[in-house]
Amino acid sequence: MNIVEVNNITKKYNLNRLAEPISLRNGFKSLFIKQEKSKDYYALQDVSFSIKKGDKLGIIGNNGAGKSTLLKILSRITNPTSGNIQVKGKVASLLEVGTGFHPELSGRENIFLNGAILGMSKRDIKAQFDEIVEFAGPQISNFLDTPVKRYSSGMYIRLGFAISAHLNPEILIVDEVLAVGDADFQKKSLGKMKEVAANEKTILFVSHNLTAVSNLCNKTLHLEKGSVKQMGETAQVIKNYMSEVQSKKIYYASDNFSNAIGNEFIRLKYAEVKPQLTQGLDYWTINDPFSLHFEFYNTLAQADLNISVHLYASTGECIFNLGNQPTQFKSGIISTDIQIPGNYLNDGSYFLSIMVVKNSSIVLANFEELFEFEIADYRENTTWYGKWPGYVRPNFPIVMEQVSTEI
């Protein structure tokens, strides 16, 4: 029996851009704003699928694919522009931080409010109350009678998930908001979702953590630009998704000096980021080493040159800066090669920038955000679904030895 049916769902938004105010003949600015012709944006377009009772559906896709919009429609937070859905059973949702909370009420009061919204009696809520508070942890129990408007985003997530998972919903809908919590809480939450799943409950789970999706979900839906790209068995959908994400070669090449990017001193002839796939997969994972290869046109007759390579996370933090000692070069083409070991970077999206420097201090050329690439963390049959803290995964040898037998 299908517990969720989505039929030709479309969600359209009107985007109106405002032009500059029209000046009146007397020089005063008009009080009216000239409005340009509206532009339509489709967050979802003709999406259809169905899942059976007890299915665990992972929903994946790039940012802007329509994942969160779909969950809001399924949770009845927003209505589709066209199409219809049929949901059979009580739904508990954990979407945006604070969704469903009344900011003026305390954590205790919001537990009862959310339970009532799910159709539970006060007696049933009381029976689950202590378990909810214990799961949320001391970060919540110590502030249970504080209005939730004073909670941090992490506290919102802890309480929101604890309520959603313990009030016995037939369908649990969870968005990527789990990423707000710390690693320990993510692990505990995903363990709770597995427990819920084992009780024949239905779960819809949006996440960029492909390992968690793989180990929790038996089916996966891949959305792309608001449309269904693929739906099927999780292992196959994830494999196809990662292969597609990383299918494009990460390189830059110029035909000749005049067409190359750069300036009168330095121009970029060729650049490439090349993963060395070692896991029998056809996409790049955290386990794989990769190489950086650059070739430059140099017009300086004689100069001491070195390069500086900056790697940034998608959020803007500089992960590392690699450089070398200046070497004297004549005019012509200069090449550089760098090897980065596997199990060094965390999963995620990264930007690469390159600088060519003279005498270790004068920047001759700066090629900012030359490449963007993504590294996956995809492990099957694991008991840990968390994300390694930070952006690097230190994997250097640790040497321990006996230096003396005397104390």
N, C-alpha and C positions, 0 to 999 in steps of 0.2 A: 504494500500500500504506500502510495506517495504521500509523504507528510508535508512536503513543500513543492508547489508547482509555480513556476514563473513563466508567463506566456507573453512573449513579444513586448517586453518592458522597454520603454524609451523615456528618458528624462532629459528635457530640453530647458536650457536657461537662456534668457535674453541678456546680452551684453550691450549696454549703451555707453558710448564714449561721449564725454562732454567736450565741446569745443570752447575756445576762448570767448569771454563775454563780448557782445556786440557793442561798439562805442556809438553813443548818440551824437548827433550833429553838434550839440553844445559841449561835447568833450567829456561829459559824465559817463561812467560805465552803466551799461544797461543792468537793470535788476533781473533781466531774463537771461537764461542760458540757452544758447543754441544747441539743440540736440541732434546729433548725427543719426543716420538710419541705424536701427537696431541690428545687432548681429547675433545669430543663434549659435549656441554652443551645446553640443550633445554630450552629456556626461555618460549616458548609456544609450545604446541604439539597438533596438530589436533583440533584446537578450531573452533567451528561453532555455530552461533546463528544469529538471525535476530530481528530487532525492527521496529515498525511502526512509521509513522510520528506522532509526539506529545508524544511519549513514553518518560519517564524519567527513564533511566537505571542506577541503582547503581551497582558498581563493587567492591566487597569486597574480602578479602582473606589475609592470613598472608604475612609478608614481603618476597619478593622473589617469590610470586605466579605468577607473570607475568602481573600484572595489568598495570603498566606504559608502559611496552613493547607493550601491546595491544593498548593503546592509541596512542603511537608513530606511530604504523602502520596505525591506522585509520586516523591519522593526516597527513599521507604521509611524516613523518619525516624520517622513515626508511622503508625498504621493507621487506616483509616476505621471508623466505627461500623457502617456498612452500605454495600453496593455493592462494586464491584471495579474494578481498573485493569489494563491490559495495556500494558507498556512493552517494546519490542523494541530492544535495543541497550544499550551501556554508557552510564551516566549519570554526569555530573560536576555537582555542585551547589555553588553559592555562595549560602548563605542567611544565617543569623545569623552574626555575627562569631565566628570560631573554630570553626564547625561542622566536624567531621572532623579537627581538630588534637588532638594529644596535648600537653598543656601542658608536660610535663616534657621533651619532646624538642626538639631544636633545629630551626631552620628547615630546615636541610639534611636532617635525619632525617625531618621531616614531608613533605618532597617525595617521598622514597622510600616513606613509609607510604601517602600518598594514591595514588601510582601503583600500589602493590601492591593497594590496595583496588579500584582500577579494573581489576585483572586484568592489568596490564602487567608485563613482565619487567624485571629489573634493568638489562639491556642497553638496553632501550627507554627507560627512565627516564633513564639516563646520557646517551643521545643527545639528550634534550630539556633536560637539566639547565642547561646554560649559557644557553640561550635563556630559560628560566624566570627565572633569576636576573637576567639583563640586563633583562627586561621589568619585573620587580618594582622595579628601580632601586637606587641606592646606599643608600636607606633600609633595604633588606633585605640587600644584599650585604655591608655593613659589620657586620652582626649575624647572619650566616648560621649561626654556631655557638653562638648564644645561645638558651637555652630560650624558646619562644614565649610562655610565661606572662609574660615581661617585655616583650612587644611592646605597642605602643599599638594602639588599634582600627584606626587607619589602616594600620599595618604588617600587621595581620592581613588586612585587605582586599587590600592589594597582593599579599601572598604567596598568599592563597587564590585570588584571581582568576587570577594567573599560573599556578598549578598547574592549575586547572580548565580554562583555555583552551588549554593547551599539551600536555596529556596525551592528546590525540586522542580525546575522547569522541564518541560518535555523537549524544548528546543533552546539550545544555548548559542547565542551569537556573540562572537568576540572579535574585536578589531585589533589592529597593531598596537593599541594603547598599552599592552603588556610590556612593550619596550621601555616604557617610562619607569617601570619598577627596577629594583636592583637585581643582580644575577640570581641571588638566593630566592627572591620572591618569584622570579620568572620560572625557576625550576619547580618551586612548590606549586605554582599555578598550573603549569603544564601537567604536572603529576595529578593534580585535582581534575583537570580536564580528561585525562586518561581514565580516572576513576569514574567520572560521570559517563564517559563513553562506554565503559564496561557494563553499565546498567541499562544498555539499550536506549540511551538518550541520543538525540540528534544534535550535532554540533556543526556550526558554520564558523570557520576560523580563517581570518585574513592575517597573513604574516609574510614578512620577507625572510624569516628564518626557515629555510627549506628543510633543514634537518627536523625541526619541530613538525612541520607539515607532513614530512615523510613518515615519521613515527606515530603521528596521531591520526592521520586522515587516510581513509581507504579510497576516497575519490578526490580529485582536484579539478578546479575550474580555472582556466587561464584566460583572463580578460586582457584585451589590447585595444586601447583607444575607444573604450566604451562598448566593444563588441566581444562576443565569445570567440576566442581563438581556438580553444580546444577544451574538451572535458572528457575525463576518462579515469583509468587507474592511475593512482598517484605517481608511482615510479616512472611510468612512461611519460606522463605530462611534464613532470619536473625535468626529466632528461631532455625532452624536446625544447622546453622553455630555456634551459641553460645553454643548450647548443645554439639556439637562435640568438640569445642575448650576446653570446661571444663569437658569433659567426663571422663578424667583420674583422678583417685584418687591421691591426692597430699600427698604422704607418703613415708617413708623409714622404712624398717624393716630388722633386722638381725636375723639369726637362733640362734646364740650363740655368746659368747664373742670373740672367735677366728676369726669369720667371720665378725665382726662388724668393721666399719671404726673408726679410732681414733689412740690412742697410748697406751703406757704401763700404763698410769694413768686413762685416760677417753676414753671410747668407746661409740658410739651411738647405743642404742638398738632399739629405735623406735622414729619416728617423724612424725607428721601429721599436715597439715593445713586443717581445715574443715569449709567451709562456712555453715551458717544456712540459708537456702533459705526461704524467708518470703513473696515473692511477687507472689506466685502461678506459678512461672517460674521454669524451670529445669536447670537454669544456674545462675551464681553468678553475682549480680549487686552491684552497689555502696550502695544500701539500706540495704544490708544484713550484719549482724555481722558475725564474724568468730572467731574460736578458734585455738590456737596453743598448741599442746601437745607433750612433749618430755620425753624420758626415757633414762637414761645414766647408763652404767656400771662404777662404781667407785672402783678403787683398793686401794685407800689410806685408811689406817686403821682409821685415824681420821684427819679431815681437815675442815676448814671453807670455804664453797663453795657457789658461786652464779653464775647465768648465765647472759649473755648479749646478747640480740637479736637485730640484725640490719636489718632494712628493707631498701632496695635500689630501686630506680626507674631503669628502663631498661637503662637509660642514665648514670647511675653511681652515682647519688646524693643519699646521705643517708637521708631517709625520717624521720626515728626516731630510737632511741636506747633505748630499754627497759631493765632495770636491777633491781635487788633486793638486799636486804641486805644479807651479808654472814650468813649462818647457819651451825652449826657444824653437819657433817655427818660421819657415819662409812662406811666401805666398803660395797658394795652391789649395788642395783639398786635404782636410784633416779628419781623421776618424777616431771615434772613442767607443769602447765597449765596457759594459758594467754587468756583473752577474749578481742577482739577488737570490738568496737561498729560499727553499720552500719552508713552510711553517714559520714564516717570519711576519708576514702581514696578516691582520685579521680579515674576515670577510667584509665586503662592502665596496663602495664606489670610491675611486681615487682620481686625482688630477695630477698631471706631470708637467713641470715647467723646467726649462733649460736656460742657463745663462752662459755666455762666453765672456771670460774676464781677462783683462790684461794686467800684468804685474800684481795679481791677487787683489786688486783694488778698483780698477776701472772697468765698469761693465760696458762691453762693446755691443752686445746684443742680448735681448731678453725675450725668449719665446714663451709667453705665459699661457698656462693651461693648454699646452700643445695637444695632449691626449687626455681622454677620460676612459677609464676601464673599470671592470667589475670583477671581483674575485668571490667565488662561492664557498660556502662551508656546508657540505652536504654529506652527512654520515647516516648510514642505515644501521638499524639494530643497535642503537646506542641508548644508554640510560640517562645521558646528560644532554639537554637541549639548549643550554644557556650559551650566551655569547661571551667570548673571552674578553675580559675588561680591557678597555683601551683599544689602540689601533695596531699595536705590534704584538706578536706572539713569541716572546723570547724562547729560543730553542737551542741555546748554546750549552755545550757540555759543562757539567759540574763535577769537579775533581775532588774527591775526599780521600785522604790518606792518613795513616798512622804515623805521626812524627816523633812520638816518644811513648815509652811504656811507664815512664816515671811521672808521678804527680807531685 
